[in-house]
Amino acid sequence: MTTKIDKSEAEWRAELTPEQYRVLREKGTERAFTGAYWDEHTPGVYRCAGCGAELFRSDTKFESGTGWPSFYQPAQASAVETDTDRSFFMTRTEAVCATCGGHLGHVFDDGPNPTGLRYCINSAALKLDPEAEDPEAEE
């Protein structure tokens, strides 16, 4: 079971950059092709920029052409939770960090096999840990 992190908005503001706060806490979206990781190819683990929880692994990242980092599955099924987002006169599936509740992006059903999903994630919500050992990696 995931231990939830509960902080005040003042604590989040003090710990996050203004862009991280806007994305993670206010459900913002960065502009396409502007984030740090949309074209990143370094192996490693993508962690939540808010709490450090492991969210995605580089071996599940793919080129979606959307301008945001895209993954076909979370590192563990319990790492990312989803919720219905009805903002902007449309219905989408929001992806949130299961540990801190931070907004990550959205999930779409137009991804590659094996899941058919595209987790379209804001770079500001992520922090790449290139040193992290990937237990699934083959040597």
N, CA, C and O atoms as a GROMACS GRO file, in nm:
protein
  556
    1MET      N    1   0.084  -0.119   0.000
    1MET     CA    2   0.000   0.000   0.000
    1MET      C    3   0.088   0.125   0.000
    1MET      O    4   0.191   0.128   0.069
    2THR      N    5   0.050   0.225  -0.075
    2THR     CA    6   0.126   0.348  -0.087
    2THR      C    7   0.099   0.439   0.032
    2THR      O    8  -0.016   0.464   0.068
    3THR      N    9   0.207   0.487   0.094
    3THR     CA   10   0.193   0.583   0.202
    3THR      C   11   0.172   0.720   0.140
    3THR      O   12   0.256   0.767   0.064
    4LYS      N   13   0.062   0.783   0.172
    4LYS     CA   14   0.027   0.913   0.113
    4LYS      C   15   0.104   1.026   0.182
    4LYS      O   16   0.123   1.025   0.303
    5ILE      N   17   0.146   1.122   0.103
    5ILE     CA   18   0.210   1.243   0.153
    5ILE      C   19   0.106   1.353   0.162
    5ILE      O   20   0.034   1.379   0.065
    6ASP      N   21   0.097   1.416   0.276
    6ASP     CA   22  -0.001   1.522   0.297
    6ASP      C   23   0.073   1.648   0.343
    6ASP      O   24   0.126   1.652   0.454
    7LYS      N   25   0.076   1.750   0.257
    7LYS     CA   26   0.141   1.877   0.288
    7LYS      C   27   0.046   1.991   0.262
    7LYS      O   28  -0.048   1.979   0.183
    8SER      N   29   0.070   2.100   0.328
    8SER     CA   30  -0.010   2.220   0.302
    8SER      C   31   0.033   2.281   0.170
    8SER      O   32   0.142   2.253   0.119
    9GLU      N   33  -0.053   2.364   0.114
    9GLU     CA   34  -0.016   2.432  -0.011
    9GLU      C   35   0.105   2.522   0.010
    9GLU      O   36   0.186   2.538  -0.082
   10ALA      N   37   0.119   2.580   0.127
   10ALA     CA   38   0.237   2.663   0.158
   10ALA      C   39   0.364   2.577   0.155
   10ALA      O   40   0.467   2.622   0.105
   11GLU      N   41   0.357   2.456   0.206
   11GLU     CA   42   0.473   2.366   0.203
   11GLU      C   43   0.508   2.328   0.060
   11GLU      O   44   0.625   2.327   0.022
   12TRP      N   45   0.405   2.297  -0.021
   12TRP     CA   46   0.430   2.265  -0.161
   12TRP      C   47   0.494   2.383  -0.233
   12TRP      O   48   0.590   2.365  -0.309
   13ARG      N   49   0.441   2.503  -0.212
   13ARG     CA   50   0.496   2.623  -0.277
   13ARG      C   51   0.642   2.644  -0.241
   13ARG      O   52   0.722   2.685  -0.326
   14ALA      N   53   0.678   2.617  -0.117
   14ALA     CA   54   0.815   2.638  -0.071
   14ALA      C   55   0.912   2.535  -0.132
   14ALA      O   56   1.030   2.564  -0.149
   15GLU      N   57   0.862   2.417  -0.165
   15GLU     CA   58   0.947   2.309  -0.213
   15GLU      C   59   0.957   2.298  -0.365
   15GLU      O   60   1.056   2.247  -0.417
   16LEU      N   61   0.857   2.346  -0.436
   16LEU     CA   62   0.852   2.330  -0.581
   16LEU      C   63   0.886   2.460  -0.652
   16LEU      O   64   0.870   2.569  -0.596
   17THR      N   65   0.935   2.448  -0.776
   17THR     CA   66   0.952   2.566  -0.858
   17THR      C   67   0.813   2.618  -0.895
   17THR      O   68   0.716   2.543  -0.882
   18PRO      N   69   0.801   2.742  -0.939
   18PRO     CA   70   0.668   2.790  -0.980
   18PRO      C   71   0.603   2.704  -1.089
   18PRO      O   72   0.482   2.681  -1.085
   19GLU      N   73   0.681   2.655  -1.184
   19GLU     CA   74   0.626   2.571  -1.291
   19GLU      C   75   0.583   2.435  -1.236
   19GLU      O   76   0.477   2.384  -1.272
   20GLN      N   77   0.664   2.375  -1.150
   20GLN     CA   78   0.626   2.248  -1.088
   20GLN      C   79   0.498   2.264  -1.007
   20GLN      O   80   0.410   2.178  -1.012
   21TYR      N   81   0.487   2.372  -0.933
   21TYR     CA   82   0.368   2.395  -0.853
   21TYR      C   83   0.245   2.410  -0.943
   21TYR      O   84   0.140   2.352  -0.916
   22ARG      N   85   0.259   2.487  -1.051
   22ARG     CA   86   0.148   2.509  -1.143
   22ARG      C   87   0.100   2.377  -1.203
   22ARG      O   88  -0.021   2.354  -1.214
   23VAL      N   89   0.192   2.291  -1.241
   23VAL     CA   90   0.155   2.163  -1.301
   23VAL      C   91   0.106   2.064  -1.196
   23VAL      O   92  -0.005   2.011  -1.206
   24LEU      N   93   0.187   2.039  -1.094
   24LEU     CA   94   0.155   1.935  -0.996
   24LEU      C   95   0.037   1.968  -0.905
   24LEU      O   96  -0.045   1.882  -0.876
   25ARG      N   97   0.029   2.092  -0.860
   25ARG     CA   98  -0.073   2.128  -0.760
   25ARG      C   99  -0.194   2.199  -0.818
   25ARG      O  100  -0.303   2.192  -0.762
   26GLU      N  101  -0.176   2.268  -0.932
   26GLU     CA  102  -0.287   2.341  -0.993
   26GLU      C  103  -0.336   2.277  -1.123
   26GLU      O  104  -0.418   2.335  -1.194
   27LYS      N  105  -0.286   2.158  -1.154
   27LYS     CA  106  -0.327   2.081  -1.272
   27LYS      C  107  -0.298   2.154  -1.403
   27LYS      O  108  -0.377   2.149  -1.497
   28GLY      N  109  -0.186   2.222  -1.406
   28GLY     CA  110  -0.146   2.293  -1.527
   28GLY      C  111  -0.088   2.199  -1.631
   28GLY      O  112  -0.062   2.082  -1.603
   29THR      N  113  -0.067   2.252  -1.750
   29THR     CA  114  -0.005   2.178  -1.860
   29THR      C  115   0.101   2.265  -1.923
   29THR      O  116   0.075   2.381  -1.955
   30GLU      N  117   0.219   2.210  -1.941
   30GLU     CA  118   0.323   2.285  -2.011
   30GLU      C  119   0.296   2.280  -2.161
   30GLU      O  120   0.228   2.190  -2.210
   31ARG      N  121   0.349   2.375  -2.233
   31ARG     CA  122   0.331   2.377  -2.378
   31ARG      C  123   0.407   2.261  -2.442
   31ARG      O  124   0.514   2.222  -2.395
   32ALA      N  125   0.352   2.207  -2.548
   32ALA     CA  126   0.416   2.097  -2.620
   32ALA      C  127   0.555   2.136  -2.666
   32ALA      O  128   0.579   2.251  -2.702
   33PHE      N  129   0.646   2.042  -2.666
   33PHE     CA  130   0.784   2.056  -2.713
   33PHE      C  131   0.866   2.157  -2.633
   33PHE      O  132   0.968   2.206  -2.682
   34THR      N  133   0.824   2.190  -2.510
   34THR     CA  134   0.900   2.285  -2.428
   34THR      C  135   0.959   2.222  -2.303
   34THR      O  136   1.052   2.278  -2.245
   35GLY      N  137   0.909   2.108  -2.260
   35GLY     CA  138   0.956   2.045  -2.137
   35GLY      C  139   1.092   1.980  -2.153
   35GLY      O  140   1.136   1.953  -2.265
   36ALA      N  141   1.156   1.954  -2.042
   36ALA     CA  142   1.291   1.898  -2.040
   36ALA      C  143   1.299   1.755  -2.093
   36ALA      O  144   1.404   1.714  -2.141
   37TYR      N  145   1.192   1.678  -2.085
   37TYR     CA  146   1.201   1.535  -2.113
   37TYR      C  147   1.128   1.486  -2.237
   37TYR      O  148   1.127   1.365  -2.263
   38TRP      N  149   1.066   1.573  -2.315
   38TRP     CA  150   0.990   1.525  -2.430
   38TRP      C  151   1.078   1.452  -2.531
   38TRP      O  152   1.032   1.361  -2.600
   39ASP      N  153   1.208   1.491  -2.539
   39ASP     CA  154   1.300   1.429  -2.635
   39ASP      C  155   1.419   1.366  -2.562
   39ASP      O  156   1.528   1.356  -2.619
   40GLU      N  157   1.399   1.326  -2.439
   40GLU     CA  158   1.506   1.267  -2.356
   40GLU      C  159   1.518   1.118  -2.383
   40GLU      O  160   1.418   1.048  -2.396
   41HIS      N  161   1.644   1.070  -2.392
   41HIS     CA  162   1.666   0.929  -2.422
   41HIS      C  163   1.760   0.863  -2.322
   41HIS      O  164   1.803   0.749  -2.344
   42THR      N  165   1.793   0.931  -2.213
   42THR     CA  166   1.882   0.875  -2.112
   42THR      C  167   1.810   0.764  -2.035
   42THR      O  168   1.696   0.784  -1.991
   43PRO      N  169   1.874   0.649  -2.019
   43PRO     CA  170   1.812   0.542  -1.940
   43PRO      C  171   1.801   0.583  -1.793
   43PRO      O  172   1.886   0.655  -1.741
   44GLY      N  173   1.697   0.536  -1.729
   44GLY     CA  174   1.680   0.564  -1.587
   44GLY      C  175   1.536   0.553  -1.545
   44GLY      O  176   1.452   0.497  -1.615
   45VAL      N  177   1.510   0.609  -1.428
   45VAL     CA  178   1.378   0.606  -1.368
   45VAL      C  179   1.324   0.748  -1.361
   45VAL      O  180   1.396   0.840  -1.320
   46TYR      N  181   1.200   0.767  -1.400
   46TYR     CA  182   1.134   0.896  -1.389
   46TYR      C  183   1.057   0.899  -1.258
   46TYR      O  184   0.968   0.817  -1.235
   47ARG      N  185   1.092   0.994  -1.173
   47ARG     CA  186   1.031   1.007  -1.041
   47ARG      C  187   0.940   1.129  -1.038
   47ARG      O  188   0.952   1.220  -1.121
   48CYS      N  189   0.849   1.131  -0.943
   48CYS     CA  190   0.763   1.247  -0.924
   48CYS      C  191   0.849   1.364  -0.877
   48CYS      O  192   0.927   1.350  -0.782
   49ALA      N  193   0.835   1.478  -0.941
   49ALA     CA  194   0.911   1.597  -0.902
   49ALA      C  195   0.864   1.651  -0.768
   49ALA      O  196   0.934   1.729  -0.704
   50GLY      N  197   0.746   1.610  -0.724
   50GLY     CA  198   0.694   1.657  -0.597
   50GLY      C  199   0.740   1.576  -0.478
   50GLY      O  200   0.773   1.631  -0.373
   51CYS      N  201   0.742   1.443  -0.493
   51CYS     CA  202   0.771   1.358  -0.378
   51CYS      C  203   0.881   1.255  -0.400
   51CYS      O  204   0.924   1.190  -0.304
   52GLY      N  205   0.928   1.239  -0.523
   52GLY     CA  206   1.036   1.145  -0.550
   52GLY      C  207   0.992   1.002  -0.575
   52GLY      O  208   1.077   0.915  -0.596
   53ALA      N  209   0.864   0.974  -0.572
   53ALA     CA  210   0.815   0.838  -0.596
   53ALA      C  211   0.849   0.793  -0.738
   53ALA      O  212   0.842   0.873  -0.832
   54GLU      N  213   0.884   0.667  -0.754
   54GLU     CA  214   0.912   0.612  -0.886
   54GLU      C  215   0.781   0.600  -0.963
   54GLU      O  216   0.687   0.534  -0.917
   55LEU      N  217   0.776   0.663  -1.080
   55LEU     CA  218   0.654   0.663  -1.160
   55LEU      C  219   0.666   0.581  -1.288
   55LEU      O  220   0.582   0.496  -1.317
   56PHE      N  221   0.772   0.607  -1.364
   56PHE     CA  222   0.790   0.543  -1.494
   56PHE      C  223   0.936   0.504  -1.512
   56PHE      O  224   1.025   0.558  -1.447
   57ARG      N  225   0.959   0.408  -1.601
   57ARG     CA  226   1.095   0.367  -1.637
   57ARG      C  227   1.120   0.403  -1.784
   57ARG      O  228   1.029   0.401  -1.866
   58SER      N  229   1.245   0.435  -1.812
   58SER     CA  230   1.278   0.479  -1.948
   58SER      C  231   1.249   0.373  -2.054
   58SER      O  232   1.226   0.407  -2.170
   59ASP      N  233   1.251   0.246  -2.016
   59ASP     CA  234   1.224   0.143  -2.117
   59ASP      C  235   1.077   0.134  -2.157
   59ASP      O  236   1.042   0.057  -2.246
   60THR      N  237   0.990   0.213  -2.092
   60THR     CA  238   0.849   0.219  -2.133
   60THR      C  239   0.816   0.353  -2.200
   60THR      O  240   0.700   0.380  -2.232
   61LYS      N  241   0.918   0.436  -2.220
   61LYS     CA  242   0.900   0.567  -2.285
   61LYS      C  243   0.903   0.546  -2.436
   61LYS      O  244   0.980   0.464  -2.486
   62PHE      N  245   0.820   0.619  -2.508
   62PHE     CA  246   0.819   0.608  -2.654
   62PHE      C  247   0.795   0.744  -2.717
   62PHE      O  248   0.747   0.838  -2.651
   63GLU      N  249   0.827   0.754  -2.843
   63GLU     CA  250   0.810   0.878  -2.920
   63GLU      C  251   0.666   0.885  -2.969
   63GLU      O  252   0.628   0.812  -3.061
   64SER      N  253   0.587   0.971  -2.908
   64SER     CA  254   0.446   0.982  -2.947
   64SER      C  255   0.423   1.092  -3.051
   64SER      O  256   0.318   1.095  -3.116
   65GLY      N  257   0.521   1.182  -3.065
   65GLY     CA  258   0.504   1.293  -3.157
   65GLY      C  259   0.419   1.406  -3.102
   65GLY      O  260   0.388   1.502  -3.174
   66THR      N  261   0.379   1.396  -2.975
   66THR     CA  262   0.290   1.496  -2.915
   66THR      C  263   0.364   1.614  -2.852
   66THR      O  264   0.304   1.720  -2.830
   67GLY      N  265   0.493   1.597  -2.824
   67GLY     CA  266   0.569   1.704  -2.759
   67GLY      C  267   0.574   1.693  -2.608
   67GLY      O  268   0.626   1.783  -2.540
   68TRP      N  269   0.521   1.584  -2.553
   68TRP     CA  270   0.530   1.555  -2.410
   68TRP      C  271   0.591   1.418  -2.392
   68TRP      O  272   0.577   1.333  -2.480
   69PRO      N  273   0.659   1.393  -2.281
   69PRO     CA  274   0.708   1.258  -2.255
   69PRO      C  275   0.589   1.162  -2.250
   69PRO      O  276   0.487   1.190  -2.188
   70SER      N  277   0.603   1.048  -2.318
   70SER     CA  278   0.495   0.951  -2.324
   70SER      C  279   0.548   0.814  -2.284
   70SER      O  280   0.656   0.772  -2.324
   71PHE      N  281   0.468   0.745  -2.206
   71PHE     CA  282   0.503   0.612  -2.154
   71PHE      C  283   0.383   0.521  -2.176
   71PHE      O  284   0.268   0.567  -2.174
   72TYR      N  285   0.409   0.391  -2.198
   72TYR     CA  286   0.295   0.302  -2.217
   72TYR      C  287   0.250   0.233  -2.089
   72TYR      O  288   0.147   0.166  -2.088
   73GLN      N  289   0.326   0.248  -1.979
   73GLN     CA  290   0.280   0.196  -1.850
   73GLN      C  291   0.364   0.254  -1.738
   73GLN      O  292   0.479   0.290  -1.758
   74PRO      N  293   0.306   0.263  -1.617
   74PRO     CA  294   0.381   0.308  -1.500
   74PRO      C  295   0.481   0.200  -1.456
   74PRO      O  296   0.473   0.085  -1.498
   75ALA      N  297   0.574   0.240  -1.370
   75ALA     CA  298   0.673   0.147  -1.317
   75ALA      C  299   0.605   0.033  -1.241
   75ALA      O  300   0.642  -0.084  -1.257
   76GLN      N  301   0.508   0.066  -1.160
   76GLN     CA  302   0.422  -0.031  -1.093
   76GLN      C  303   0.279   0.019  -1.113
   76GLN      O  304   0.254   0.139  -1.122
   77ALA      N  305   0.186  -0.073  -1.119
   77ALA     CA  306   0.046  -0.035  -1.140
   77ALA      C  307  -0.004   0.060  -1.032
   77ALA      O  308  -0.090   0.144  -1.058
   78SER      N  309   0.048   0.046  -0.911
   78SER     CA  310   0.003   0.129  -0.799
   78SER      C  311   0.069   0.266  -0.794
   78SER      O  312   0.032   0.348  -0.709
   79ALA      N  313   0.165   0.295  -0.881
   79ALA     CA  314   0.240   0.422  -0.876
   79ALA      C  315   0.158   0.541  -0.925
   79ALA      O  316   0.176   0.653  -0.877
   80VAL      N  317   0.069   0.517  -1.020
   80VAL     CA  318  -0.009   0.623  -1.083
   80VAL      C  319  -0.157   0.590  -1.069
   80VAL      O  320  -0.201   0.481  -1.103
   81GLU      N  321  -0.232   0.686  -1.018
   81GLU     CA  322  -0.377   0.671  -1.008
   81GLU      C  323  -0.442   0.755  -1.117
   81GLU      O  324  -0.381   0.848  -1.170
   82THR      N  325  -0.565   0.723  -1.150
   82THR     CA  326  -0.637   0.799  -1.252
   82THR      C  327  -0.768   0.853  -1.195
   82THR      O  328  -0.823   0.800  -1.099
   83ASP      N  329  -0.814   0.959  -1.258
   83ASP     CA  330  -0.938   1.022  -1.219
   83ASP      C  331  -1.001   1.083  -1.345
   83ASP      O  332  -0.931   1.109  -1.443
   84THR      N  333  -1.128   1.104  -1.342
   84THR     CA  334  -1.196   1.167  -1.456
   84THR      C  335  -1.176   1.318  -1.450
   84THR      O  336  -1.200   1.381  -1.348
   85ASP      N  337  -1.131   1.375  -1.562
   85ASP     CA  338  -1.108   1.518  -1.576
   85ASP      C  339  -1.210   1.572  -1.676
   85ASP      O  340  -1.209   1.533  -1.793
   86ARG      N  341  -1.297   1.660  -1.631
   86ARG     CA  342  -1.400   1.716  -1.718
   86ARG      C  343  -1.375   1.864  -1.748
   86ARG      O  344  -1.468   1.936  -1.783
   87SER      N  345  -1.252   1.908  -1.734
   87SER     CA  346  -1.220   2.048  -1.761
   87SER      C  347  -1.216   2.075  -1.912
   87SER      O  348  -1.203   1.983  -1.992
   88PHE      N  349  -1.226   2.200  -1.949
   88PHE     CA  350  -1.216   2.245  -2.088
   88PHE      C  351  -1.320   2.179  -2.180
   88PHE      O  352  -1.291   2.153  -2.296
   89PHE      N  353  -1.439   2.153  -2.127
   89PHE     CA  354  -1.551   2.102  -2.205
   89PHE      C  355  -1.523   1.968  -2.272
   89PHE      O  356  -1.577   1.938  -2.379
   90MET      N  357  -1.440   1.886  -2.208
   90MET     CA  358  -1.413   1.752  -2.259
   90MET      C  359  -1.392   1.657  -2.141
   90MET      O  360  -1.372   1.702  -2.028
   91THR      N  361  -1.398   1.529  -2.168
   91THR     CA  362  -1.374   1.429  -2.065
   91THR      C  363  -1.245   1.355  -2.100
   91THR      O  364  -1.232   1.297  -2.207
   92ARG      N  365  -1.151   1.358  -2.005
   92ARG     CA  366  -1.023   1.289  -2.022
   92ARG      C  367  -0.993   1.212  -1.894
   92ARG      O  368  -1.060   1.229  -1.792
   93THR      N  369  -0.893   1.126  -1.901
   93THR     CA  370  -0.848   1.052  -1.784
   93THR      C  371  -0.721   1.118  -1.733
   93THR      O  372  -0.619   1.118  -1.801
   94GLU      N  373  -0.729   1.174  -1.613
   94GLU     CA  374  -0.615   1.241  -1.551
   94GLU      C  375  -0.526   1.138  -1.484
   94GLU      O  376  -0.575   1.043  -1.423
   95ALA      N  377  -0.394   1.155  -1.494
   95ALA     CA  378  -0.296   1.071  -1.425
   95ALA      C  379  -0.239   1.152  -1.309
   95ALA      O  380  -0.195   1.266  -1.326
   96VAL      N  381  -0.240   1.092  -1.190
   96VAL     CA  382  -0.188   1.159  -1.070
   96VAL      C  383  -0.091   1.066  -0.998
   96VAL      O  384  -0.104   0.944  -1.005
   97CYS      N  385   0.005   1.125  -0.928
   97CYS     CA  386   0.098   1.049  -0.846
   97CYS      C  387   0.019   0.988  -0.730
   97CYS      O  388  -0.051   1.058  -0.657
   98ALA      N  389   0.031   0.856  -0.713
   98ALA     CA  390  -0.042   0.788  -0.607
   98ALA      C  391   0.010   0.826  -0.469
   98ALA      O  392  -0.062   0.812  -0.370
   99THR      N  393   0.133   0.875  -0.460
   99THR     CA  394   0.191   0.908  -0.330
   99THR      C  395   0.154   1.047  -0.283
   99THR      O  396   0.116   1.065  -0.167
  100CYS      N  397   0.165   1.147  -0.371
  100CYS     CA  398   0.140   1.286  -0.326
  100CYS      C  399   0.017   1.350  -0.390
  100CYS      O  400  -0.020   1.461  -0.354
  101GLY      N  401  -0.046   1.281  -0.485
  101GLY     CA  402  -0.164   1.336  -0.550
  101GLY      C  403  -0.134   1.441  -0.654
  101GLY      O  404  -0.226   1.507  -0.703
  102GLY      N  405  -0.008   1.460  -0.689
  102GLY     CA  406   0.029   1.560  -0.787
  102GLY      C  407  -0.021   1.525  -0.927
  102GLY      O  408  -0.015   1.409  -0.969
  103HIS      N  409  -0.070   1.626  -0.998
  103HIS     CA  410  -0.116   1.608  -1.137
  103HIS      C  411   0.006   1.581  -1.225
  103HIS      O  412   0.103   1.657  -1.223
  104LEU      N  413   0.000   1.474  -1.302
  104LEU     CA  414   0.109   1.437  -1.392
  104LEU      C  415   0.078   1.470  -1.536
  104LEU      O  416   0.164   1.519  -1.610
  105GLY      N  417  -0.044   1.443  -1.577
  105GLY     CA  418  -0.085   1.461  -1.716
  105GLY      C  419  -0.212   1.383  -1.739
  105GLY      O  420  -0.302   1.382  -1.654
  106HIS      N  421  -0.221   1.317  -1.855
  106HIS     CA  422  -0.342   1.243  -1.890
  106HIS      C  423  -0.306   1.110  -1.955
  106HIS      O  424  -0.194   1.092  -2.003
  107VAL      N  425  -0.401   1.019  -1.956
  107VAL     CA  426  -0.385   0.887  -2.016
  107VAL      C  427  -0.482   0.875  -2.133
  107VAL      O  428  -0.600   0.907  -2.120
  108PHE      N  429  -0.431   0.828  -2.246
  108PHE     CA  430  -0.512   0.811  -2.366
  108PHE      C  431  -0.500   0.666  -2.414
  108PHE      O  432  -0.403   0.598  -2.381
  109ASP      N  433  -0.595   0.621  -2.490
  109ASP     CA  434  -0.594   0.482  -2.537
  109ASP      C  435  -0.540   0.467  -2.679
  109ASP      O  436  -0.586   0.382  -2.755
  110ASP      N  437  -0.443   0.551  -2.714
  110ASP     CA  438  -0.384   0.545  -2.848
  110ASP      C  439  -0.234   0.513  -2.843
  110ASP      O  440  -0.159   0.553  -2.931
  111GLY      N  441  -0.192   0.441  -2.739
  111GLY     CA  442  -0.051   0.406  -2.723
  111GLY      C  443  -0.015   0.275  -2.790
  111GLY      O  444  -0.100   0.208  -2.848
  112PRO      N  445   0.112   0.240  -2.781
  112PRO     CA  446   0.160   0.117  -2.844
  112PRO      C  447   0.131  -0.008  -2.760
  112PRO      O  448   0.088   0.002  -2.645
  113ASN      N  449   0.155  -0.122  -2.818
  113ASN     CA  450   0.150  -0.247  -2.742
  113ASN      C  451   0.266  -0.247  -2.643
  113ASN      O  452   0.367  -0.182  -2.672
  114PRO      N  453   0.260  -0.311  -2.532
  114PRO     CA  454   0.161  -0.412  -2.500
  114PRO      C  455   0.035  -0.359  -2.431
  114PRO      O  456  -0.060  -0.436  -2.414
  115THR      N  457   0.029  -0.233  -2.392
  115THR     CA  458  -0.086  -0.183  -2.316
  115THR      C  459  -0.188  -0.108  -2.401
  115THR      O  460  -0.306  -0.106  -2.367
  116GLY      N  461  -0.145  -0.047  -2.510
  116GLY     CA  462  -0.233   0.036  -2.590
  116GLY      C  463  -0.260   0.171  -2.526
  116GLY      O  464  -0.344   0.247  -2.573
  117LEU      N  465  -0.187   0.202  -2.417
  117LEU     CA  466  -0.207   0.328  -2.346
  117LEU      C  467  -0.093   0.426  -2.373
  117LEU      O  468   0.020   0.387  -2.400
  118ARG      N  469  -0.127   0.554  -2.365
  118ARG     CA  470  -0.026   0.661  -2.373
  118ARG      C  471  -0.043   0.749  -2.250
  118ARG      O  472  -0.138   0.826  -2.240
  119TYR      N  473   0.051   0.738  -2.158
  119TYR     CA  474   0.057   0.828  -2.044
  119TYR      C  475   0.132   0.952  -2.092
  119TYR      O  476   0.254   0.949  -2.107
  120CYS      N  477   0.059   1.058  -2.116
  120CYS     CA  478   0.113   1.183  -2.168
  120CYS      C  479   0.142   1.272  -2.047
  120CYS      O  480   0.050   1.326  -1.986
  121ILE      N  481   0.269   1.287  -2.013
  121ILE     CA  482   0.310   1.342  -1.885
  121ILE      C  483   0.387   1.473  -1.902
  121ILE      O  484   0.470   1.485  -1.993
  122ASN      N  485   0.360   1.569  -1.818
  122ASN     CA  486   0.434   1.696  -1.818
  122ASN      C  487   0.575   1.674  -1.764
  122ASN      O  488   0.594   1.610  -1.661
  123SER      N  489   0.674   1.728  -1.833
  123SER     CA  490   0.812   1.720  -1.785
  123SER      C  491   0.827   1.782  -1.646
  123SER      O  492   0.904   1.732  -1.564
  124ALA      N  493   0.753   1.890  -1.620
  124ALA     CA  494   0.763   1.959  -1.491
  124ALA      C  495   0.719   1.871  -1.376
  124ALA      O  496   0.753   1.899  -1.261
  125ALA      N  497   0.644   1.765  -1.404
  125ALA     CA  498   0.598   1.674  -1.300
  125ALA      C  499   0.698   1.562  -1.272
  125ALA      O  500   0.680   1.483  -1.180
  126LEU      N  501   0.805   1.557  -1.352
  126LEU     CA  502   0.901   1.447  -1.345
  126LEU      C  503   1.041   1.494  -1.308
  126LEU      O  504   1.078   1.610  -1.325
  127LYS      N  505   1.117   1.400  -1.258
  127LYS     CA  506   1.261   1.419  -1.237
  127LYS      C  507   1.327   1.288  -1.277
  127LYS      O  508   1.298   1.182  -1.221
  128LEU      N  509   1.417   1.295  -1.376
  128LEU     CA  510   1.486   1.176  -1.425
  128LEU      C  511   1.599   1.140  -1.331
  128LEU      O  512   1.683   1.224  -1.296
  129ASP      N  513   1.601   1.015  -1.289
  129ASP     CA  514   1.707   0.961  -1.204
  129ASP      C  515   1.787   0.863  -1.290
  129ASP      O  516   1.753   0.745  -1.296
  130PRO      N  517   1.894   0.911  -1.357
  130PRO     CA  518   1.968   0.824  -1.448
  130PRO      C  519   2.052   0.718  -1.376
  130PRO      O  520   2.094   0.621  -1.439
  131GLU      N  521   2.075   0.735  -1.250
  131GLU     CA  522   2.157   0.641  -1.175
  131GLU      C  523   2.076   0.524  -1.120
  131GLU      O  524   2.134   0.424  -1.077
  132ALA      N  525   1.945   0.536  -1.121
  132ALA     CA  526   1.860   0.434  -1.059
  132ALA      C  527   1.875   0.301  -1.134
  132ALA      O  528   1.878   0.296  -1.256
  133GLU      N  529   1.883   0.197  -1.057
  133GLU     CA  530   1.888   0.063  -1.113
  133GLU      C  531   1.750   0.024  -1.158
  133GLU      O  532   1.654   0.036  -1.082
  134ASP      N  533   1.737  -0.022  -1.279
  134ASP     CA  534   1.610  -0.072  -1.329
  134ASP      C  535   1.609  -0.223  -1.311
  134ASP      O  536   1.682  -0.293  -1.382
  135PRO      N  537   1.529  -0.276  -1.218
  135PRO     CA  538   1.530  -0.419  -1.192
  135PRO      C  539   1.487  -0.503  -1.313
  135PRO      O  540   1.513  -0.624  -1.317
  136GLU      N  541   1.421  -0.441  -1.409
  136GLU     CA  542   1.374  -0.513  -1.527
  136GLU      C  543   1.478  -0.514  -1.640
  136GLU      O  544   1.464  -0.587  -1.737
  137ALA      N  545   1.582  -0.432  -1.626
  137ALA     CA  546   1.680  -0.418  -1.734
  137ALA      C  547   1.762  -0.545  -1.749
  137ALA      O  548   1.799  -0.610  -1.651
  138GLU      N  549   1.789  -0.579  -1.874
  138GLU     CA  550   1.874  -0.693  -1.902
  138GLU      C  551   2.016  -0.644  -1.913
  138GLU      O  552   2.043  -0.534  -1.962
  139GLU      N  553   2.108  -0.727  -1.867
  139GLU     CA  554   2.250  -0.688  -1.873
  139GLU      C  555   2.318  -0.755  -1.988
  139GLU      O  556   2.438  -0.734  -2.010
   0.00000   0.00000   0.00000
